[in-house]
Amino acid sequence: MSKEKRILSIFMLAGLLALPHSHALAQTTSPPPAIKIIHSSGHPSLSLPLACTYGNDCWVMNYPDIGQENDGKAIDSGCLGRTYEGHKGTDFTIKDVKAMQAGVDVLAAYNGTVLRLRDGEADRLPTKEELETAKNSKKECGNGVLIDHGEIDGAKWQSMYCHMKKGAIAVKIGQQVKTGEKIGEVGLSGITQYPHLHIGITKDGKVVDPFTGQDTATPCGQSNRSPLWSSKTNLHYDPLAIGAHGFTNTPPTLAGLTQQSLSMDRLPSSAPSLLFYATMWGLREGDDIALEIISPSKNVFAERVIKQDKNRARQLYFVGREKLENDDFEKGEYTGRIKIKRTTIDGKSQLFTKDKKLIVQ
């Protein structure tokens, strides 16, 4: 078999994370208005609620659903669809179940008092029956903590943390907590099919999108936003996120990556395959995706160009080669790169890119 024919062509593996009540990503029909960010002191200044490095080992999986409740639409504050119908918070995902088992701390986003909590719900990748049971018993949140932040400029603020790990809740009802203090760990309890933290923010009982500071009944794309996140977090709305990515020597699957990311820093030259993969959150129809591996001699080792055919909540693509018989891989440093180009509805171009290095010995 020729080298060309041996280049792996399993590039179109794709997966939609089957979140409860998930919908296809929403389309928009007109450009959203220009956004003006207002920095105000009339609300809590939230810190990142996870002990992670955002964009490296944690990402936003879903944003709050914007618009009237039960309107049949799934639209986020960017007038896109990185959400699902009725979603009332922000989902921060971590790499995989292995990271969850090792322990990823959930942190209080702001000072307050623990008002309520639940522990004892199992961490598991649930069956349909278990999802239905959790819904019927009103335990969608799983293990969780509700923190009361008191009044700020006459408004009452609270934050809810869901899907936490069984037995890892680190606070008690009535306890005072400070911004950044550990309150538990990320888990797989309640209605969830991926290890993540759901954080919901309310102001006077109404759900607020922390990326805009506006309640979720406010239509998407509105101006005069006042994000709740502290400037130190560097958190902002992302229309697309490149999640776990890296090198492996076996073909990856979304189910396998949910359990454990496969990224390798080093690989023997005699490995059966040399592959580069990337997972993405929020791909849209028409996105131009390019994956490539550059060899130590600066040649293109493998490449693939894809025109995204469907909106996807979560997607996996990979590229690479099998080792030819009696012909080991070139030793040295390889670079894996993913580039995603998007043309927005108002004709502007967006570029998203990530690189990864690999040493072949």
C-alpha positions as CSV (number, residue, x, y, z in Angstrom):
1,M,0.0,0.0,0.0
2,S,1.3,3.5,-0.9
3,K,2.2,6.1,1.7
4,E,-0.6,8.3,0.4
5,K,-3.2,5.5,0.9
6,R,-1.9,4.9,4.4
7,I,-2.6,8.4,5.5
8,L,-5.4,8.0,7.9
9,S,-8.7,9.4,6.6
10,I,-10.8,9.0,9.7
11,F,-11.3,12.8,9.8
12,M,-15.0,13.1,9.8
13,L,-15.6,11.5,13.2
14,A,-18.0,14.0,14.9
15,G,-20.0,14.0,18.0
16,L,-22.8,16.0,19.5
17,L,-22.7,15.9,23.3
18,A,-26.1,14.6,24.1
19,L,-27.0,17.0,26.8
20,P,-30.6,16.8,28.2
21,H,-32.9,19.0,26.2
22,S,-30.1,20.0,23.8
23,H,-30.9,21.6,20.5
24,A,-29.1,22.3,17.3
25,L,-27.2,25.6,17.5
26,A,-29.3,28.6,16.6
27,Q,-29.0,30.6,13.4
28,T,-29.3,34.4,13.3
29,T,-30.8,36.4,10.6
30,S,-29.3,39.8,11.1
31,P,-26.1,41.2,12.7
32,P,-26.4,42.0,16.4
33,P,-26.0,45.6,17.4
34,A,-22.6,47.0,18.5
35,I,-21.9,46.0,22.1
36,K,-20.8,48.6,24.7
37,I,-19.2,47.2,27.8
38,I,-19.9,49.2,31.0
39,H,-17.9,48.4,34.2
40,S,-20.1,48.9,37.2
41,S,-19.6,48.4,40.9
42,G,-23.3,47.8,41.5
43,H,-23.0,44.0,41.3
44,P,-20.7,41.2,42.7
45,S,-17.3,41.0,41.0
46,L,-17.1,37.2,40.3
47,S,-13.9,35.1,40.2
48,L,-13.4,32.0,38.2
49,P,-15.4,29.2,40.0
50,L,-12.9,26.5,39.2
51,A,-9.3,25.9,40.2
52,C,-8.1,25.6,36.6
53,T,-6.4,27.6,33.8
54,Y,-9.2,28.8,31.5
55,G,-8.6,27.9,27.9
56,N,-6.1,25.2,28.8
57,D,-7.8,22.7,31.1
58,C,-11.3,24.1,31.4
59,W,-13.7,25.8,29.0
60,V,-17.2,27.1,28.8
61,M,-19.4,24.3,27.4
62,N,-22.8,26.1,27.5
63,Y,-23.9,29.7,28.2
64,P,-27.3,30.7,29.6
65,D,-30.3,30.5,27.3
66,I,-31.4,34.1,26.4
67,G,-34.9,35.2,25.8
68,Q,-38.4,34.3,27.2
69,E,-38.7,31.1,29.1
70,N,-40.0,28.1,27.1
71,D,-39.8,30.0,23.8
72,G,-38.6,27.0,21.9
73,K,-35.3,28.7,21.1
74,A,-31.7,28.1,22.3
75,I,-29.8,31.4,21.9
76,D,-26.9,32.7,23.9
77,S,-26.0,36.3,24.6
78,G,-23.9,36.4,21.4
79,C,-27.0,35.6,19.3
80,L,-25.5,32.1,18.6
81,G,-26.4,28.7,20.0
82,R,-23.8,27.7,22.6
83,T,-26.6,26.8,24.9
84,Y,-29.8,24.7,25.1
85,E,-33.4,25.5,25.7
86,G,-34.1,26.6,29.3
87,H,-30.4,26.6,30.4
88,K,-30.1,28.9,33.4
89,G,-26.4,29.1,34.0
90,T,-22.9,28.7,32.7
91,D,-21.3,25.3,32.3
92,F,-17.5,25.1,32.8
93,T,-16.2,21.8,31.5
94,I,-12.9,20.2,32.5
95,K,-10.7,17.8,30.5
96,D,-12.1,14.4,31.4
97,V,-13.3,12.0,34.0
98,K,-9.7,11.2,35.0
99,A,-9.2,14.9,35.9
100,M,-12.5,14.8,37.9
101,Q,-11.4,11.8,39.8
102,A,-8.0,13.4,40.6
103,G,-10.0,16.4,41.9
104,V,-10.7,19.8,40.4
105,D,-11.8,22.3,43.1
106,V,-15.0,24.3,42.9
107,L,-14.4,27.8,44.3
108,A,-16.8,30.4,45.7
109,A,-17.2,33.0,43.0
110,Y,-17.9,35.7,45.6
111,N,-18.2,36.3,49.3
112,G,-21.3,35.0,51.0
113,T,-23.1,32.6,53.3
114,V,-23.9,28.9,52.4
115,L,-27.7,28.9,52.3
116,R,-28.4,25.3,51.2
117,L,-26.5,22.2,49.9
118,R,-27.0,18.7,48.8
119,D,-24.5,15.8,48.9
120,G,-24.8,12.0,48.4
121,E,-25.8,11.8,44.7
122,A,-23.7,9.4,42.7
123,D,-21.1,10.4,40.1
124,R,-21.7,8.5,36.9
125,L,-22.2,8.7,33.2
126,P,-26.0,8.2,33.5
127,T,-28.3,6.0,31.5
128,K,-31.6,7.4,30.1
129,E,-33.4,5.9,33.0
130,E,-31.1,7.6,35.5
131,L,-31.5,10.9,33.8
132,E,-35.3,10.5,34.0
133,T,-35.1,9.6,37.7
134,A,-33.0,12.6,38.5
135,K,-35.5,14.9,36.6
136,N,-38.6,13.3,38.3
137,S,-37.0,13.6,41.8
138,K,-36.0,17.3,41.0
139,K,-32.4,16.5,41.5
140,E,-31.2,17.8,38.2
141,C,-28.5,19.8,40.0
142,G,-27.1,16.7,41.7
143,N,-24.8,17.6,44.5
144,G,-24.8,21.4,44.9
145,V,-24.2,24.5,47.0
146,L,-26.3,27.6,47.1
147,I,-24.5,30.8,48.3
148,D,-26.3,34.0,49.4
149,H,-24.3,37.1,48.6
150,G,-26.5,39.5,50.4
151,E,-27.6,42.9,49.0
152,I,-25.6,45.1,46.7
153,D,-27.1,48.4,45.8
154,G,-30.4,47.2,47.1
155,A,-30.5,44.0,45.0
156,K,-30.2,40.4,46.4
157,W,-27.6,38.2,44.8
158,Q,-27.1,34.4,44.9
159,S,-25.0,31.8,43.2
160,M,-25.8,28.1,42.7
161,Y,-23.1,25.4,42.0
162,C,-24.3,22.1,40.5
163,H,-23.0,18.6,39.5
164,M,-20.4,18.5,42.2
165,K,-18.6,15.3,43.3
166,K,-20.2,13.1,45.9
167,G,-18.5,13.4,49.3
168,A,-16.4,16.4,48.3
169,I,-18.7,19.2,49.5
170,A,-16.3,21.2,51.7
171,V,-18.7,23.6,53.4
172,K,-21.7,23.6,55.8
173,I,-25.0,25.4,55.9
174,G,-24.6,28.8,57.5
175,Q,-20.8,28.9,56.8
176,Q,-19.3,32.2,55.7
177,V,-17.2,31.8,52.6
178,K,-14.8,34.1,50.8
179,T,-14.1,34.7,47.1
180,G,-11.9,31.8,45.9
181,E,-12.5,29.5,48.8
182,K,-13.0,25.9,48.1
183,I,-16.6,24.7,48.4
184,G,-16.3,21.3,46.8
185,E,-15.1,19.5,43.6
186,V,-16.3,19.0,40.1
187,G,-18.3,15.9,39.7
188,L,-20.8,13.9,37.5
189,S,-23.9,14.1,39.7
190,G,-27.4,15.0,38.6
191,I,-28.4,15.5,34.9
192,T,-25.0,15.7,33.2
193,Q,-23.2,13.6,30.7
194,Y,-19.8,15.2,31.0
195,P,-17.8,16.3,34.1
196,H,-18.5,20.0,34.5
197,L,-19.6,22.7,36.9
198,H,-22.9,24.5,36.3
199,I,-23.0,27.9,38.0
200,G,-26.2,29.9,38.0
201,I,-26.4,33.6,39.1
202,T,-29.6,35.3,40.3
203,K,-30.4,38.9,41.1
204,D,-33.7,39.3,43.1
205,G,-34.6,35.8,42.0
206,K,-34.1,36.4,38.3
207,V,-31.4,34.5,36.4
208,V,-28.6,36.8,35.2
209,D,-26.0,36.0,32.5
210,P,-22.6,36.8,34.1
211,F,-21.1,37.6,30.7
212,T,-23.5,40.5,30.2
213,G,-24.9,41.4,33.7
214,Q,-28.4,41.3,32.1
215,D,-31.2,39.0,33.1
216,T,-31.8,36.2,30.7
217,A,-35.2,37.6,29.6
218,T,-33.2,40.4,27.8
219,P,-32.9,39.7,24.1
220,C,-29.4,38.7,22.8
221,G,-27.0,41.3,21.4
222,Q,-28.2,44.2,23.6
223,S,-25.8,47.0,24.2
224,N,-24.7,48.5,27.6
225,R,-23.5,45.2,29.0
226,S,-21.9,45.1,32.5
227,P,-20.2,41.7,32.9
228,L,-20.1,40.3,36.4
229,W,-16.7,38.6,36.0
230,S,-13.7,40.3,37.6
231,S,-11.2,41.7,35.1
232,K,-8.6,39.3,36.6
233,T,-10.5,36.3,35.3
234,N,-10.1,37.5,31.6
235,L,-13.4,35.7,31.0
236,H,-15.5,36.9,28.0
237,Y,-18.0,35.4,25.7
238,D,-16.4,33.0,23.1
239,P,-18.4,32.1,20.0
240,L,-16.2,29.0,19.7
241,A,-13.7,27.1,22.0
242,I,-11.0,24.7,21.1
243,G,-11.0,22.2,23.9
244,A,-8.7,19.2,24.6
245,H,-6.2,18.7,21.8
246,G,-2.9,16.9,21.3
247,F,-1.1,13.9,20.0
248,T,-1.9,10.2,20.4
249,N,-0.9,6.9,18.7
250,T,-4.4,5.4,18.7
251,P,-7.5,6.7,16.9
252,P,-9.5,8.8,19.5
253,T,-13.2,8.8,20.1
254,L,-15.4,11.3,22.0
255,A,-16.4,8.6,24.4
256,G,-12.8,7.7,25.1
257,L,-11.8,11.4,25.5
258,T,-14.6,11.9,27.9
259,Q,-12.9,9.3,30.1
260,Q,-9.3,10.4,29.5
261,S,-7.6,12.9,27.2
262,L,-4.9,11.1,25.2
263,S,-2.4,14.0,24.6
264,M,1.2,12.8,24.6
265,D,4.4,14.9,24.8
266,R,6.7,12.1,23.6
267,L,6.3,9.1,21.3
268,P,8.7,6.4,20.1
269,S,9.6,6.5,16.5
270,S,8.3,2.9,16.2
271,A,4.8,3.8,17.3
272,P,2.0,2.3,15.1
273,S,0.5,5.7,14.3
274,L,1.2,9.4,14.8
275,L,-2.1,11.4,15.2
276,F,-3.1,14.9,16.1
277,Y,-6.7,15.5,17.4
278,A,-8.7,18.4,18.6
279,T,-12.1,18.8,20.2
280,M,-14.2,21.9,19.7
281,W,-17.2,23.5,21.4
282,G,-19.6,25.5,19.3
283,L,-18.7,24.7,15.6
284,R,-21.1,26.1,13.1
285,E,-22.1,25.1,9.6
286,G,-19.7,26.7,7.1
287,D,-16.7,26.9,9.4
288,D,-13.5,26.2,7.6
289,I,-11.3,23.8,9.6
290,A,-7.7,22.8,8.9
291,L,-5.7,20.3,10.8
292,E,-2.0,19.7,10.0
293,I,1.1,18.1,11.4
294,I,4.5,19.6,10.6
295,S,7.5,17.2,10.7
296,P,10.9,18.0,12.3
297,S,12.2,18.7,8.8
298,K,9.4,21.4,8.5
299,N,7.5,19.4,5.9
300,V,3.7,18.8,6.0
301,F,3.5,15.3,7.6
302,A,-0.3,15.1,7.3
303,E,-3.1,17.6,6.7
304,R,-6.9,17.8,6.3
305,V,-9.2,20.6,5.3
306,I,-12.9,20.3,6.3
307,K,-15.9,22.4,5.6
308,Q,-18.2,22.0,8.6
309,D,-21.5,20.7,7.4
310,K,-23.6,21.0,10.6
311,N,-23.8,23.1,13.8
312,R,-22.3,21.0,16.6
313,A,-22.2,21.5,20.4
314,R,-19.1,19.3,20.6
315,Q,-17.0,17.8,17.8
316,L,-13.8,15.8,17.3
317,Y,-11.5,15.7,14.3
318,F,-8.1,14.1,13.9
319,V,-5.4,13.7,11.3
320,G,-2.2,11.6,11.0
321,R,-0.5,8.5,9.5
322,E,0.1,4.9,10.2
323,K,3.8,3.9,10.3
324,L,5.0,2.2,7.2
325,E,6.4,-1.3,7.6
326,N,10.1,-1.1,8.5
327,D,10.1,2.7,8.2
328,D,10.0,4.4,11.6
329,F,8.8,8.0,12.0
330,E,11.4,10.7,11.7
331,K,12.8,11.7,15.1
332,G,12.5,15.2,16.4
333,E,9.9,17.8,17.2
334,Y,6.5,17.7,15.5
335,T,3.9,20.5,15.6
336,G,0.2,19.8,15.5
337,R,-2.0,22.8,14.6
338,I,-5.7,23.4,14.2
339,K,-7.1,26.5,12.5
340,I,-10.8,27.4,12.3
341,K,-11.9,30.3,10.1
342,R,-15.4,31.6,10.4
343,T,-17.2,34.3,8.5
344,T,-19.8,36.0,10.7
345,I,-23.3,37.1,9.6
346,D,-22.0,40.6,9.1
347,G,-19.2,39.5,6.8
348,K,-16.3,39.7,9.4
349,S,-13.7,37.0,9.6
350,Q,-12.8,35.2,12.8
351,L,-9.8,32.9,13.3
352,F,-9.3,30.4,16.1
353,T,-6.1,28.4,16.4
354,K,-4.2,26.1,18.7
355,D,-0.8,24.4,18.5
356,K,0.8,21.4,20.3
357,K,4.3,20.0,20.3
358,L,5.4,16.4,20.2
359,I,8.9,14.9,20.5
360,V,9.5,11.6,18.6
361,Q,12.4,9.7,20.0
